Amino acid sequence: MTAATDGDSVLGKARLIIEAFSGNRAELGLNELARRSGVPKASVHRLTRELVSWGVLERAEGRYRLGARLYELGQLVPRNNILREVARPFMTDLFLTTRQSVYLGVRGDLELFHVERFLGERGVSSARVPSRSPLYSSANGKALLAHCDPDVCERIIATGMRPRTKFTVTDPDRLRAALRTIRNTGYAVEREEQTLGYAAVAAPVFAGDSELICALSVVAPADRFDPHRSAPALLTAARALGRQLPQGTLGNQNA
């Protein structure tokens, strides 16, 4: 089937709309979608409504971006299952050591996706920590962002950093400074920036010498949690997990 013929079908038009998004154009308006996809604007308008209803796209302030449903489907791909299977024993050990909730996160462009979690008995309920969040507002996200190419941080700044809570760091210079600190200490600390009442500490996980794969975090109620005390156990778990992950598990998350 040729590209032209494929684009004539409803499914083909939907594919062209989805593929109009790219790393440097994560959000698009209706006119941009029509221009980049080559699909008539009337069809784009109709299909985006359906794609939003399915969770394939999300709409905010008149613009569209890829939805979480695509990422959820991606978790069914065997290579993503490898990460969770390898990580679970290390997450279990970390949970038993800290008695707090443990999260495993991966990067999806400018966002963080939690792909596995162990919840503490008195820790964070599954409803309190979102499965998807901006890289700049969570400990796992910052741990990943600190080791990404600088262009990733600059794209986040350029697109605007909406506060998740009143404590979220949205000043570009403060964010850059925080990322430098994370690179120096080896771990990220976040206190009520993502979810009011909760704090977290996170460490990046590397396969081989420098291939960024994911991040591991400990999350607990802020009023009884010292992130720095949990950092040594967290760093030990992150390094041990990295030694067990084959390179190319998810593709390098740095870029």
Buried (B, 14 or more C-beta within 10 A) or exposed (E): EEEEEEBEEEEBBBBBBBEBBEEEEBBBEBEBBBBBBBBEEEBBEEBBEEBBEEBBBBBEEEBBBBBBBBBBEBBEEEEBEBBBEBBBEBBEBBBEBBBBBBBBBBBBBBBBBBBBBBBBEEBBEEEBBBBBBBBBBBBBBBBBBBBBEEEBBEBBBEEEBEEBEEBBBBEBEEBBEBBEEBEEBBBBBBBBBBBEEBBBBBBBBBBEEEBBBBBBBBBBBBEEBEBEEBBEBBBBBBBBBBEEBEEEBBEBBBE
